[in-house]
Amino acid sequence: MNPPLIQGAIDYAASHGARIIEAYPFINPGKKYRMVGEAFMGFASTFERLGFRPVSDKSKVRNIMRLYLHYRKFGTPQEGGDSGLVGGAWVT
C-alpha cells in the first residue's frame, strides 16, 4: 500500500513545481519485528525502489533521503516536448 501513496505524493509535488522531495523513512536493520508506530513514515527500502537516495547517515534507524525531480521540456511529442518528469516520478 505504501508505494502508491508515496507515488501519489511525488506526482502531486511534481505537478506543483517541486524539484526535490525529502523523506525521513525508517531503516530496519536485520528486518526485525517493530512496534506499531515505529515505521509510520515508511521504510527506506520502499523509498529506494521509488528513486529516493540517502543523503545522510547520521542515524542507524532514520536518515534523510531525497528524490531529485529533473524537469523535461513540456509539450506534446508533436511539439517536440515531453509531458512529464524524470527521476523516479512520472513520465508520459
N, C-alpha and C positions, 0 to 999 in steps of 0.2 A: 504494500500500500504506500510506503514512503516514496519510492521513485516517481510515481505520477504526481504526488503532491509537490515534491521538490521541482519537478519539471514544470509544473504549473506556475510555481513561484519564479522560476527562471524566465519563462515566457512572459509573465506579467512584468517583471522588472525590465526585461529587454524591450518590451513594447513601450515602456515609459522612459527609455533613454539610458538605462543603467549601462555602465561599461565594466563594472566589477561587482561581483556578488560575493559576500563573505559569509562563512558559516563557522560554527563552533561545535562540530559534532563530537560524539563520544568515541574514544578509541577503546576497544575491548580486548586487551591483551590476554591471550590464552583462550579467548571465546568463552569466558566464564559466565555462569548464570549471574544476572544482575537484578537488583531490587527494582520494583516498579518506581518509575520516576528518574532513574539514573540516566537513561538514554532518551529523554524526551526531546532532545534536539537532533536525534538521529545518530546513525553510526557512520564513522569515517569511510568505511568501505562502500557504503551506498553513495556518498558524495563523490568518491573517487570514480565510481562507474559512470557518473554523470559529467565528468570532466573537471571536477574541482581538484586542486593541487595543494598540498601542505605548504604553508609559508612560515610556520613557527613550530618549534618542537620543545617549548619550554615546560610543557606538562606531559606526564606519562599517560594521561587519560583524556585530555581535551586540548586540542590545538586549533590554531586558525587555519582555515582552508579557504582558497579563493578560486573563483571561476572568472576568467577574463573574457569578456564578450568582444569579439572583433567584428565590427560592422562591415558589411559589404555595401556596394552601391545598390541603392534601392531602385525599383522599377521592374517592369516586366522583362522577361528574356528578350522579347522583340525590341525593347528599347535599349537593350544592352546592359541591363542590370539584373540583380538578384532580388529576391523578396525576403531575405532572412538574415541570419547571423551565423557566425562560425565560432566554435569554441565550446562545444558541449551544450549549446542551446538549440535553436531551431534554424533550419534552412528549408526553404520550399523549392 
